[in-house]
């Protein structure tokens, strides 16, 4: 396993591989937000609360294949993203959102383990007051339906 940091235009060289990874991970427990206009939808709960969205470094999806989970790569992945946020010298918090799913969701894998304890150990706080809604079809559905997502925040300054 080797880690490389891609930023800006460098990302275009790995877009196809990244898309394949995204599909592979989210097919396990699907959650496929649309690519179009994603940031406006995500910023709305922050703006509604009077929070300056420019102070938050947003983490997109965390994509780690099952064979690599539980070996420390997840911590390294978060470490690297938090370091990147600090490099910019303008962000005071990191944030991401996670899909709200009931424990009895029909697509939930039998061996699924919540990531909430991991995020909490890393210092992230679940913010029930910061939620957004995105629309996409589940794998077992042809129609898009609203999905609720809750934000998690961590102060980094």
Buried (B, 14 or more C-beta within 10 A) or exposed (E): EEEEEEEEEEEEEEEEEBEEBBEEBBEEBBBBBEEEEBEEBBBBBBEEEEBEBEEBBBBEBBEBEEEEBEEEBBEEBBEEBBEBBBEEEEBBBBBBBBBEBEEEBEBEEEEEEEBEEBBEEBBBBBBEEBBBEBEBEBEEEEEEEEBEBBBBBBEBE
